[in-house]
Amino acid sequence: MTPAAPPAPRARPVRFRAADGRPVTGEFTAAGRGAPAVVLLHEIRGGPDQWDGLVPDLHHAGFATLAYRSHASIVEHERLPDAIGALRRLRARPGVDRRRLGLVGASIGASTTVLAMATGGGHLARAGVALSPPDSSDVWDLQGRGRYRPHDLLLVSDQREASSAEGMLDGAVRSRTLQSQRPGHGVTLLAEPGVRGALLRWLRGRVAR
């Protein structure tokens, strides 16, 4: 059994503006001066607390985190401004290394992570991890127009949803898929030590370096 990471410091409530100007609330956990940082994008049902089990591992690995509550929508392009706003907030926050940012998302948060890395977020973040990204018409549209080129994505899924993850590799660079050994969706995949370890290694190698 993998030993539990030490508890992270208490998260602080934060407010920031999405890229479209709407107010967003979230929780920021610091990790020391000049730390790399990760934005956490939750599933369609849930909120920032879905990441409570991962934040201590990220903090132990040296990452600050910003988990925010996304505006409710079933399409990625309507959630995208929140993700871009979160990245911009981290870039402006004292104590965070603005050059070393990443994204981690689950379910629709995962496909929003992919869309972000394929658009403006790809200039702000070094890498992303997508846990169970569903099929996305926004991604298909970019692929169909030859404008899909996300970078440094780890696309994680179980066997049932592997085709969705594999489809997002078409046009991606320095990216790969990972299939879990057990069935699961979104944040539940993190219960598998191999998935959690792969996520941390991906972020260490591409964001923290």
Solvent accessible surface area in square Angstrom, and as a share of the most:
residue,aa,sasa,rsa
1,M,238,1.06
2,T,92,0.54
3,P,116,0.73
4,A,101,0.78
5,A,22,0.17
6,P,74,0.47
7,P,120,0.76
8,A,26,0.20
9,P,68,0.43
10,R,217,0.79
11,A,37,0.28
12,R,162,0.59
13,P,121,0.76
14,V,17,0.09
15,R,188,0.69
16,F,16,0.07
17,R,155,0.57
18,A,5,0.04
19,A,49,0.38
20,D,80,0.41
21,G,37,0.36
22,R,83,0.30
23,P,83,0.53
24,V,4,0.02
25,T,56,0.32
26,G,7,0.07
27,E,70,0.31
28,F,10,0.04
29,T,6,0.03
30,A,51,0.39
31,A,26,0.20
32,G,49,0.47
33,R,222,0.81
34,G,34,0.33
35,A,8,0.06
36,P,10,0.06
37,A,0,0.00
38,V,0,0.00
39,V,0,0.00
40,L,0,0.00
41,L,5,0.03
42,H,7,0.03
43,E,27,0.12
44,I,70,0.36
45,R,202,0.74
46,G,40,0.39
47,G,1,0.01
48,P,12,0.07
49,D,91,0.47
50,Q,47,0.21
51,W,1,0.00
52,D,88,0.46
53,G,49,0.47
54,L,2,0.01
55,V,20,0.11
56,P,31,0.19
57,D,24,0.13
58,L,0,0.00
59,H,49,0.22
60,H,120,0.54
61,A,24,0.19
62,G,29,0.28
63,F,1,0.00
64,A,1,0.00
65,T,2,0.01
66,L,1,0.01
67,A,5,0.04
68,Y,2,0.01
69,R,127,0.46
70,S,14,0.09
71,H,52,0.23
72,A,101,0.78
73,S,17,0.11
74,I,141,0.72
75,V,46,0.27
76,E,10,0.04
77,H,100,0.45
78,E,83,0.37
79,R,8,0.03
80,L,31,0.15
81,P,25,0.16
82,D,0,0.00
83,A,0,0.00
84,I,14,0.07
85,G,3,0.03
86,A,0,0.00
87,L,0,0.00
88,R,133,0.49
89,R,72,0.26
90,L,1,0.00
91,R,65,0.24
92,A,78,0.60
93,R,42,0.15
94,P,117,0.74
95,G,27,0.26
96,V,17,0.10
97,D,18,0.10
98,R,120,0.44
99,R,174,0.63
100,R,53,0.19
101,L,0,0.00
102,G,0,0.00
103,L,0,0.00
104,V,0,0.00
105,G,0,0.00
106,A,0,0.00
107,S,13,0.08
108,I,10,0.05
109,G,2,0.02
110,A,0,0.00
111,S,0,0.00
112,T,1,0.01
113,T,0,0.00
114,V,0,0.00
115,L,7,0.03
116,A,0,0.00
117,M,3,0.01
118,A,17,0.13
119,T,46,0.27
120,G,38,0.37
121,G,0,0.00
122,G,13,0.12
123,H,164,0.73
124,L,36,0.18
125,A,5,0.04
126,R,74,0.27
127,A,0,0.00
128,G,0,0.00
129,V,0,0.00
130,A,0,0.00
131,L,0,0.00
132,S,0,0.00
133,P,2,0.01
134,P,45,0.28
135,D,83,0.43
136,S,3,0.02
137,S,72,0.47
138,D,25,0.13
139,V,1,0.01
140,W,143,0.50
141,D,69,0.36
142,L,17,0.08
143,Q,45,0.20
144,G,70,0.67
145,R,125,0.46
146,G,69,0.67
147,R,154,0.56
148,Y,12,0.04
149,R,167,0.61
150,P,0,0.00
151,H,34,0.15
152,D,11,0.06
153,L,0,0.00
154,L,1,0.00
155,L,0,0.00
156,V,0,0.00
157,S,3,0.02
158,D,2,0.01
159,Q,144,0.64
160,R,168,0.61
161,E,46,0.21
162,A,13,0.10
163,S,84,0.54
164,S,18,0.11
165,A,1,0.01
166,E,94,0.42
167,G,39,0.38
168,M,6,0.02
169,L,58,0.29
170,D,103,0.54
171,G,36,0.35
172,A,21,0.16
173,V,33,0.19
174,R,160,0.58
175,S,26,0.17
176,R,110,0.40
177,T,39,0.22
178,L,40,0.20
179,Q,90,0.40
180,S,9,0.06
181,Q,163,0.72
182,R,127,0.46
183,P,107,0.67
184,G,12,0.12
185,H,64,0.28
186,G,0,0.00
187,V,32,0.18
188,T,85,0.49
189,L,5,0.02
190,L,10,0.05
191,A,81,0.63
192,E,15,0.07
193,P,80,0.50
194,G,46,0.45
195,V,2,0.01
196,R,58,0.21
197,G,19,0.18
198,A,10,0.08
199,L,1,0.00
200,L,20,0.10
201,R,151,0.55
202,W,16,0.06
203,L,0,0.00
204,R,106,0.39
205,G,36,0.34
206,R,73,0.27
207,V,0,0.00
208,A,24,0.19
209,R,182,0.66
